[in-house]
Amino acid sequence: GCNAEAIENVTILNCNTPIIPKGVSPNNDTLNDTFDLSNFNVSKLEIFNRYGIKVYSKLNYKNEWNGTSDDGQELPDATYYYVVEFEGGDTKTGWVYLNRKN
């Protein structure tokens, strides 16, 4: 019958930094079919191809991009680059891989 008591300090780093998906596979299998940012309060999303040409842009973005351009054309499988503007003015950039294959 021993009793012990301990106090532990836990440090949480970057708890406010959203984790943006790194892949989209719009093949209608209900897994990663869209670029889901619905929980991040996004005021604007822009997607660029490898040449720096903007292929998609949406204000008040939630969960709409499924690998198509602004005019509805299917984009080829490739790595795309994004700029996310959050409500409040913060921005985040990065890449997302588009792959339609099963």
C-alpha positions as CSV (number, residue, x, y, z in Angstrom):
1,G,0.0,0.0,0.0
2,C,2.2,2.9,-1.2
3,N,0.7,6.1,-2.4
4,A,2.5,8.6,-4.6
5,E,1.7,12.0,-6.0
6,A,3.4,13.9,-8.8
7,I,2.9,17.1,-10.7
8,E,3.7,17.2,-14.4
9,N,4.0,20.3,-16.6
10,V,2.9,19.9,-20.2
11,T,3.9,22.4,-22.8
12,I,1.7,22.5,-26.0
13,L,3.4,24.1,-28.9
14,N,1.6,25.6,-32.0
15,C,-1.8,24.6,-30.8
16,N,-3.3,27.4,-33.0
17,T,-1.5,26.4,-36.2
18,P,-3.9,24.5,-38.4
19,I,-2.7,21.3,-40.1
20,I,-3.5,21.7,-43.8
21,P,-4.1,18.5,-45.8
22,K,-1.3,17.5,-48.0
23,G,-3.3,15.5,-50.5
24,V,-6.6,15.5,-52.4
25,S,-7.9,12.4,-54.3
26,P,-11.2,13.4,-56.0
27,N,-12.2,9.9,-57.1
28,N,-15.6,9.7,-55.3
29,D,-14.5,7.2,-52.7
30,T,-15.5,9.8,-49.9
31,L,-11.9,9.9,-48.7
32,N,-10.0,13.2,-49.3
33,D,-12.3,14.0,-52.3
34,T,-12.0,17.7,-51.5
35,F,-9.5,20.1,-49.9
36,D,-11.2,20.4,-46.5
37,L,-10.5,23.6,-44.6
38,S,-13.9,23.9,-43.1
39,N,-12.7,24.2,-39.5
40,F,-10.1,26.9,-40.1
41,N,-12.1,30.1,-40.7
42,V,-10.6,30.7,-44.2
43,S,-11.4,34.1,-45.8
44,K,-9.7,33.2,-49.1
45,L,-8.0,30.3,-50.8
46,E,-5.9,30.5,-53.9
47,I,-4.4,27.5,-55.7
48,F,-1.5,27.8,-58.1
49,N,0.1,25.3,-60.6
50,R,3.9,24.7,-60.7
51,Y,4.3,27.6,-63.1
52,G,2.8,30.0,-60.6
53,I,-0.4,30.4,-62.5
54,K,-3.5,30.8,-60.4
55,V,-5.9,28.0,-61.2
56,Y,-8.5,28.4,-58.4
57,S,-9.6,31.1,-56.1
58,K,-12.5,31.2,-53.6
59,L,-13.6,33.7,-50.9
60,N,-15.0,32.4,-47.6
61,Y,-13.6,28.9,-48.5
62,K,-14.8,25.8,-46.6
63,N,-14.5,22.6,-48.5
64,E,-15.1,23.1,-52.2
65,W,-11.9,22.5,-54.2
66,N,-12.0,19.0,-55.7
67,G,-9.2,19.4,-58.2
68,T,-10.9,21.6,-60.8
69,S,-10.0,25.1,-62.0
70,D,-12.1,28.2,-61.6
71,D,-13.8,27.4,-64.9
72,G,-14.6,23.8,-63.9
73,Q,-11.9,22.0,-65.9
74,E,-10.3,18.9,-64.2
75,L,-6.7,19.7,-63.4
76,P,-4.0,17.1,-64.0
77,D,-2.5,15.1,-61.2
78,A,0.4,17.2,-59.8
79,T,1.6,19.2,-56.9
80,Y,-0.2,22.5,-56.5
81,Y,0.7,25.4,-54.2
82,Y,-1.8,27.3,-52.0
83,V,-2.1,30.6,-50.2
84,V,-4.7,30.5,-47.4
85,E,-5.8,33.7,-45.8
86,F,-7.5,33.3,-42.5
87,E,-10.0,35.6,-40.8
88,G,-8.0,38.0,-38.8
89,G,-5.3,38.4,-41.5
90,D,-2.9,35.5,-41.0
91,T,-1.8,33.6,-44.1
92,K,-0.2,30.2,-44.7
93,T,1.4,28.8,-47.8
94,G,2.2,25.3,-48.7
95,W,1.6,22.5,-51.2
96,V,-1.1,19.9,-51.8
97,Y,-0.8,16.8,-54.1
98,L,-3.7,16.1,-56.4
99,N,-4.2,12.5,-57.4
100,R,-7.3,11.0,-59.0
101,K,-6.1,7.4,-59.2
102,N,-7.6,4.8,-56.9
